[in-house]
Amino acid sequence: MKIIDLRSDTVTRPSIGMRKAMYEAEVGDDVFGDDPTVQTLEAQVAELFGKEASLFVPSGTMGNQISLKVLSNPGEELLLDENSHIFNYEVGAPAALSGLLAHPLNGERGHLTARQIEAHIRGSDLHLPLTRVVALENTHNRAGGTVASLEEFKRVKQLAVTRQLKLHLDGARLWNASAATGIPLADWAAPFDTVMSCLSKGLGCPIGSMVVGGKEIIAKARKVRKLFGGGMRQVGILAAAGLYALEHNFSRLVEDHANARQLAAGLANLRGVRVDLDSVQTNIVVFDLQSSGKPIPEVVVRLKEDGVWVVPFGPTRIRAVCHLDVSREDVDIALGVFQRHFEPVRVPAASFSGTPEPEKPPPYAARRVRADLPELINSFADGRLENEYYLSLRTGQIRLLNDQSGEKEREEIYLSENDYVLLPKKRSRDGYQDLLDFIEVLGDGSLREKLAVAVQGQGAFRRFKDVLLAYPEDRRKWFTFSNERDENRIREWLEENQIALELP
Ligand SMILES: Cc1ncc(COP(=O)(O)O)c(C=O)c1O
């Protein structure tokens, strides 16, 4: 039986090419500063992240903790998201190793805003700890691989400058954030004093993470690495894997993201499985089984018996991660296994009719269908569907909301990548052509008023801006918004950038 290991992107095994690079690595004693391969890796990574220096460390946890120690003094306060890796999964290390008082805040999909941080900076009263460090995470693991907002990072930076805060980024999967958005690593890293990034996750290395920062900070970090027992000797053997990964495995991360979307779309089509498709922005899929009534530990065991390995992610949730060792075919096989345990809600695309399935209504008043684009357009055209349409620019998902009955009856249409690529990876005008064409079709004639664009979340907001700018001016009025908050954000942005858009 083929095993499809979706537990984490840390489970990858070094490829033949990577092993060969490791075998051939030139090495020396790195504690004496003699290892040329480590030096090459550190120089390359520093440049990629736009910082003066970098340091090779054994693990992400050690990289985070070295950074925090360098940036703080015992008794000071660390602000971070309550679901962050540093707060939850690093064994209380900020307290144990740096004497930091961790103060968890409630981020949106794992991401804190500058305003939120500002509200928690302590005053100068004698009794209070000094708020010193803010640690952010991008992508956010526990939130399901969600990507942060670069604009918000910049606001946090401004705040840090005025309020003398130090900033650390847990960028274990910053590679994925960069691949998903096209924003260079250096731009993501710019606001931060230190950034930790893992080679041992999506990049497929067996061991190793990097800390990047200014020269002085990295010199201190080198000393703290020794203090924590992380000085390594002929470690060029591992650095060679890192160099190989930068060359071969960084640019392919978009495949993992496409696979994750495919997996999520398939899971969303199963009875009793809930997936927040808007949160599937990179390689992680978190899904909820509460409405299935099935206990998570049992589901995990049953799936494992059928060759699909996943991890429990809280009392009702499971996490599945796509990575280098999971192909598109593996995702299809895994979905087949999931279907043995959770039956599909709706017929496949070919027989899509736009009418509800009569038998076996789902437990809540919603049904999900998959359809291919031409089918969908026909359904619009001959008036079979007369509802409101929501395009999620983040997932390529179209939601069809039918609240007219007042009974919150909901119909959702998910277009998977196989059906139609609404969200191409390239950020050029051409890259968005499919989406623009589609809007053209929907925006034509009587459907014009019904097209709404959901720009929830920063990633979707950014994409919306690109799509909007690529769209002919006289048609921009076809965009409307699914909620007031989205609309206000877009209006503000339009004003700031002096872009004319006639909103209804
Ligand atoms: C967001 C995040 N930060 C840090 C780490 C720690 O990395 P390591 O397992 O190499 O210590 C992980 C590991 O999964 C992670 O997901």
PDBQT file of the ligand as one rigid body, heavy atoms in Angstrom, charges set to zero:
ROOT
HETATM    1  C1  LIG A 601       5.858  28.146  12.356  1.00  0.00    +0.000 C 
HETATM    2  C2  LIG A 601       6.937  27.278  12.898  1.00  0.00    +0.000 A 
HETATM    3  N1  LIG A 601       7.949  27.839  13.553  1.00  0.00    +0.000 NA
HETATM    4  C3  LIG A 601       8.953  27.110  14.066  1.00  0.00    +0.000 A 
HETATM    5  C4  LIG A 601       8.984  25.746  13.935  1.00  0.00    +0.000 A 
HETATM    6  C5  LIG A 601      10.090  24.968  14.565  1.00  0.00    +0.000 C 
HETATM    7  O1  LIG A 601      10.902  24.307  13.684  1.00  0.00    +0.000 OA
HETATM    8  P1  LIG A 601      11.763  23.029  14.158  1.00  0.00    +0.000 P 
HETATM    9  O2  LIG A 601      10.827  21.877  14.153  1.00  0.00    +0.000 OA
HETATM   10  O3  LIG A 601      12.848  22.924  13.135  1.00  0.00    +0.000 OA
HETATM   11  O4  LIG A 601      12.277  23.327  15.517  1.00  0.00    +0.000 OA
HETATM   12  C6  LIG A 601       7.935  25.103  13.257  1.00  0.00    +0.000 A 
HETATM   13  C7  LIG A 601       7.945  23.635  13.112  1.00  0.00    +0.000 C 
HETATM   14  O5  LIG A 601       7.007  23.015  12.686  1.00  0.00    +0.000 OA
HETATM   15  C8  LIG A 601       6.877  25.892  12.731  1.00  0.00    +0.000 A 
HETATM   16  O6  LIG A 601       5.834  25.334  12.095  1.00  0.00    +0.000 OA
ENDROOT
TORSDOF 0
